[in-house]
């Protein structure tokens, strides 16, 4: 019986560690998703600002890079 109790306690400890690790990973994923959402919103805002600036410039032609000698 003592061996069974030891094995059960070992399994309970392992499960507790796995549950904690799972929760920590879930928290990390949640924070990363928040950061991704923030960056996507910023990217959309910058794209909109760029379109506005390009529309105001009036020069819709491509920008030519001067040759380097």
Backbone as a chain_set.jsonl record, in Angstrom:
{"seq": "XXXXXXXXXXXXXXXXXXXXXXXXXXXXXXXXXXXXXXXXXXXXXXXXXXXXXXXXXXXXXXXXXXXXX", "coords": {"N": [[0.815, -1.209, 0.0], [1.978, 1.236, 0.636], [3.661, 1.823, -1.487], [1.829, 2.342, -3.524], [0.605, 4.646, -2.521], [2.756, 6.401, -2.553], [3.284, 6.527, -5.302], [0.879, 7.659, -6.15], [0.985, 10.154, -4.873], [3.224, 11.207, -6.163], [2.253, 11.405, -8.78], [0.228, 13.302, -8.359], [1.762, 15.539, -7.674], [3.148, 15.953, -10.068], [1.005, 16.533, -11.782], [0.09, 18.905, -10.617], [2.267, 20.599, -11.149], [2.202, 20.58, -13.95], [-0.296, 21.76, -14.417], [0.2, 24.32, -13.429], [2.238, 25.168, -15.164], [0.844, 25.102, -17.57], [-1.041, 27.135, -17.116], [0.678, 29.344, -16.873], [1.756, 29.413, -19.475], [-0.571, 29.926, -20.884], [-1.138, 32.495, -19.964], [1.035, 33.898, -21.039], [0.549, 33.604, -23.777], [-1.856, 35.024, -23.956], [-0.993, 37.65, -23.317], [0.765, 38.063, -25.45], [-1.034, 37.998, -27.591], [-2.496, 40.289, -27.061], [-0.51, 42.199, -27.517], [-0.024, 41.749, -30.232], [-2.507, 42.473, -31.315], [-2.499, 45.214, -30.668], [-0.319, 46.09, -32.193], [-1.247, 45.507, -34.772], [-3.397, 47.286, -34.972], [-1.997, 49.709, -34.829], [-0.474, 49.475, -37.143], [-2.503, 49.559, -39.081], [-3.39, 52.187, -38.673], [-1.091, 53.63, -39.386], [-0.857, 52.894, -42.076], [-3.156, 54.058, -43.069], [-2.588, 56.755, -42.583], [-0.404, 57.049, -44.287], [-1.61, 56.626, -46.79], [-3.247, 58.865, -46.831], [-1.343, 60.926, -46.843], [-0.075, 60.391, -49.278], [-2.18, 60.854, -51.018], [-2.557, 63.576, -50.667], [-0.217, 64.622, -51.638], [-0.286, 64.805, -54.385], [1.43, 64.083, -56.4], [1.371, 61.348, -58.0], [3.033, 59.631, -59.273], [5.659, 57.143, -59.559], [8.443, 57.135, -57.329], [11.571, 58.056, -58.374], [14.749, 56.716, -58.023], [17.812, 58.3, -57.79], [20.676, 57.612, -59.867], [23.621, 56.097, -58.593], [27.009, 57.004, -58.551]], "CA": [[0.0, 0.0, 0.0], [2.83, 2.414, 0.718], [4.138, 2.097, -2.839], [0.715, 2.948, -4.259], [0.421, 6.003, -1.999], [3.893, 7.182, -3.045], [3.059, 6.75, -6.723], [-0.241, 8.597, -6.278], [1.475, 11.473, -4.482], [4.109, 11.647, -7.234], [1.39, 11.818, -9.886], [-0.445, 14.541, -7.98], [2.744, 16.621, -7.761], [3.388, 16.19, -11.484], [-0.188, 17.193, -12.324], [0.086, 20.28, -10.116], [3.271, 21.345, -11.917], [1.709, 20.726, -15.321], [-1.383, 22.744, -14.403], [0.803, 25.643, -13.267], [2.935, 25.49, -16.409], [-0.193, 25.374, -18.562], [-1.592, 28.456, -16.821], [1.69, 30.34, -17.217], [1.798, 29.504, -20.931], [-1.799, 30.581, -21.311], [-0.978, 33.921, -19.677], [1.982, 34.436, -22.012], [-0.155, 33.675, -25.064], [-2.828, 36.117, -23.853], [-0.264, 38.918, -23.427], [1.259, 38.194, -26.818], [-2.156, 38.328, -28.462], [-2.797, 41.702, -26.843], [0.524, 42.969, -28.21], [-0.272, 41.607, -31.673], [-3.665, 43.31, -31.637], [-2.064, 46.604, -30.598], [0.537, 46.361, -33.348], [-2.086, 45.503, -35.971], [-4.123, 48.563, -34.988], [-1.028, 50.75, -35.167], [-0.144, 49.288, -38.553], [-3.635, 50.082, -39.856], [-3.372, 53.644, -38.561], [0.024, 54.141, -40.179], [-1.198, 52.704, -43.489], [-4.151, 55.085, -43.385], [-1.879, 58.037, -42.644], [0.409, 57.038, -45.5], [-2.518, 56.831, -47.916], [-3.67, 60.265, -46.775], [-0.22, 61.753, -47.282], [0.129, 60.161, -50.709], [-3.282, 61.508, -51.722], [-2.35, 65.02, -50.576], [1.001, 65.054, -52.329], [-0.647, 65.137, -55.753], [2.36, 63.435, -57.319], [1.061, 59.933, -57.87], [4.025, 58.841, -59.998], [6.623, 56.454, -58.712], [9.622, 57.895, -56.953], [12.754, 57.535, -59.036], [15.96, 56.816, -57.224], [18.894, 58.75, -58.665], [21.762, 56.635, -59.966], [24.813, 56.365, -57.768], [28.228, 56.861, -59.352]], "C": [[0.853, 1.265, 0.0], [3.344, 2.807, -0.658], [3.061, 2.789, -3.662], [0.497, 4.393, -3.814], [1.535, 6.916, -2.503], [3.716, 7.513, -4.522], [1.948, 7.766, -6.946], [0.209, 10.009, -5.934], [2.386, 12.04, -5.574], [3.295, 12.133, -8.434], [0.678, 13.13, -9.592], [0.499, 15.732, -8.085], [3.002, 16.97, -9.223], [2.21, 16.926, -12.118], [-0.246, 18.648, -11.881], [1.082, 21.142, -10.895], [2.801, 21.582, -13.348], [0.587, 21.755, -15.399], [-0.821, 24.155, -14.279], [1.506, 26.079, -14.55], [1.932, 25.841, -17.508], [-0.785, 26.76, -18.357], [-0.605, 29.552, -17.18], [1.791, 30.514, -18.736], [0.564, 30.202, -21.481], [-1.711, 32.088, -21.087], [-0.041, 34.588, -20.685], [1.296, 34.604, -23.366], [-1.154, 34.824, -25.061], [-2.127, 37.468, -24.011], [0.268, 39.132, -24.837], [0.137, 38.561, -27.776], [-2.556, 39.79, -28.296], [-1.787, 42.582, -27.575], [0.321, 42.911, -29.719], [-1.435, 42.493, -32.098], [-3.297, 44.791, -31.646], [-1.23, 46.966, -31.817], [-0.261, 46.37, -34.65], [-2.866, 46.81, -36.086], [-3.194, 49.708, -35.376], [-0.654, 50.674, -36.638], [-1.26, 49.827, -39.444], [-3.654, 51.61, -39.84], [-2.267, 54.244, -39.427], [-0.25, 53.996, -41.671], [-2.2, 53.767, -43.926], [-3.495, 56.457, -43.501], [-1.039, 58.135, -43.911], [-0.452, 57.269, -46.736], [-2.969, 58.283, -47.981], [-2.562, 61.181, -47.281], [0.041, 61.593, -48.777], [-0.959, 60.851, -51.524], [-3.093, 63.027, -51.732], [-1.168, 65.491, -51.4], [0.717, 65.423, -53.783], [0.261, 64.501, -56.784], [2.204, 61.934, -57.152], [2.075, 59.046, -58.568], [4.998, 58.165, -59.051], [7.843, 57.327, -58.454], [10.828, 57.246, -57.619], [13.97, 57.77, -58.162], [17.088, 57.253, -58.16], [20.008, 57.706, -58.717], [22.944, 57.057, -59.1], [26.039, 56.103, -58.608], [29.371, 56.449, -58.475]], "O": [[0.461, 2.269, -0.595], [3.453, 3.994, -0.964], [3.352, 3.72, -4.413], [0.233, 5.265, -4.641], [1.286, 8.073, -2.843], [3.967, 8.642, -4.945], [2.052, 8.628, -7.818], [-0.148, 10.96, -6.63], [2.321, 13.232, -5.873], [3.62, 13.159, -9.032], [0.54, 13.976, -10.475], [0.098, 16.808, -8.529], [3.068, 18.146, -9.58], [2.409, 17.847, -12.91], [-0.591, 19.527, -12.671], [0.776, 22.278, -11.258], [2.986, 22.67, -13.893], [0.528, 22.537, -16.347], [-1.298, 25.079, -14.938], [1.382, 27.23, -14.97], [2.152, 26.771, -18.283], [-1.008, 27.486, -19.326], [-0.996, 30.581, -17.731], [1.898, 31.639, -19.225], [0.651, 30.978, -22.433], [-2.16, 32.869, -21.927], [-0.294, 35.708, -21.13], [1.45, 35.635, -24.021], [-1.286, 35.526, -26.063], [-2.603, 38.332, -24.748], [0.229, 40.246, -25.36], [0.345, 39.362, -28.687], [-2.913, 40.455, -29.268], [-2.157, 43.588, -28.182], [0.48, 43.919, -30.407], [-1.362, 43.18, -33.116], [-3.73, 45.537, -32.524], [-1.414, 48.031, -32.407], [0.029, 47.167, -35.542], [-2.982, 47.374, -37.174], [-3.569, 50.576, -36.165], [-0.532, 51.702, -37.304], [-0.988, 50.48, -40.452], [-3.903, 52.247, -40.864], [-2.479, 55.241, -40.116], [0.092, 54.887, -42.449], [-2.1, 54.31, -45.026], [-3.81, 57.228, -44.408], [-0.976, 59.194, -44.535], [-0.068, 58.023, -47.63], [-3.06, 58.862, -49.064], [-2.815, 62.103, -48.056], [0.346, 62.57, -49.461], [-0.687, 61.375, -52.605], [-3.439, 63.687, -52.712], [-1.128, 66.649, -51.817], [1.41, 66.267, -54.351], [-0.122, 64.394, -57.949], [2.823, 61.324, -56.28], [1.988, 57.822, -58.467], [5.142, 58.562, -57.895], [8.214, 58.157, -59.284], [11.078, 56.051, -57.457], [14.189, 58.862, -57.637], [17.294, 56.642, -59.209], [20.256, 57.003, -57.737], [23.209, 58.245, -58.918], [26.11, 55.091, -59.305], [30.489, 56.275, -58.959]]}, "num_chains": 1, "name": "protein.A"}
